[in-house]
């Protein structure tokens, strides 16, 4: 599904677990980084390589691994709550809610989201080992960070936990290597992100729009965490242009409350504050302070949710323990009901992961003006012969950042449009946008230059296409044969055109 194609299906580096391929996973300048989709995550790619050696193209094994890792994350989450002195029954209750939460379906059902469950498992294990086995903890933290950047939340959480227990100076020194690992990693990660992950959002030219949007998206995550309302495939929230947007307005008191609670509990050296801080640290990288293509996603909540649940259980646990037995029984019953509702909702969400069309339909239902909805309506209009409406929908999708020109040529639903002047102009425009994107991001791998060549060819720019194909061959990579074949086809076309003149 979706990114699984780039990470696994078309990733030839996974096919053989050789020294050269493993080295390519860890080399920031290697073409293999293209398969990390804008992030430096070599351990994630390595884990998929291990999976490929065992399962090849049999998807059941990949899904089984994700489910088992999710269960392991639940066990580690429960253990860390107990280490924070949460009441055992309360820790078990929120662990159950985490395991069955509908927002986590995406992180488990999506094969390439192995990076989320594995990264969080490594991070929790590192936090559990920090006090007694600091060097093992360092190794686990490095693995977590090299699996998914979001694991960086473990640093402020570890510091807060050390503060809470008034740790001796020796224990604080153990955190120093974590910071060195993070600093070294962040240089590579930010360079990778700045090159291929960063996007320019025109509305964010106004910093107040970006501020309101960041805050509003944060409120959406809080509501999603508390109720599961708002989960969706392929979120496409609009930038918040109005000062009166309710999501933004709600963010002000909610943010103030969370900041106050975090500060006061840490001032009293209570573990609760460490969990609130962990949630905030996990949210910051995906908050859109640094914009990237997908402003929201269910699986982004995977690293945030434990901090929120941990903060709640440590805030309310002692009060519930002191409550009368009827109150305790009522709360236990409420947790069971919520867990059952979450489990039912999760089972319904899991059905969407049978194919891409179901996910696209879900995204279109939740975001009727989004790219997926526009594409669906364009297909429908094309099939009924309304080319003007189809082109209008595709132009609207373009305005929201869609410019995958190869989709226009490959999508069977758009076949009735092919050959029409307006459609051909659209394809050329999207190919031009792709070329501009490649130039802006410094695309220089064989795969990227091959697509640049295809874009030039689609625009009729044959000399530029030939030059891009040659650059792709000069770069070298797993697609030498395909690039040579396409270049030869292009040269044959050039010879025919020359003879025709």
Buried (B, 14 or more C-beta within 10 A) or exposed (E): BBBBEBBBEBBEBBEEEEEEBBEBBBEBEBBBBBBBBBBBBBBBBBBBBEBBEEBEEEEEBBBEBBEEBBBBBBEBBBBBBBBBBBBEBBBBBBBBBBBBBBBBBBBBBBBBBBBBBBBBBBBBBBBBBBBEBBEBBBBBBBBBBBBBBBBBBBBBBBBBBBBBBEBEEEBEEBBEBBEEBBEEBBEBBBEBBEBBBBBEBEEBEEEEBBBBBBBBBBBBBBBBBEBBEBBBBBBBBBBBEEEEBEBBBBBEEBBEEBEEBBEEBBEEEBBBBBBBBBBBBBBBBBBBEBBBEBBBBBBBBBBBBBBBBBBBBBBBBBEBEEBEEEEBEEBBEEBEEBBEBBBEBBEEBBEBBEEBEBBBBBBBEBBEEBBBBBBBBBBBBBBEEBBEBBBBBBBBBBEBEBBBBBBBBEBEBBEBBEEBEBBBEBBBBBBBBBBEBBEEBEBBBBBBBBBBBBBBBBBEBBEBBBBBBBBBBEBEBBBEEBBEEBBEEBEEBBEEEEEEE
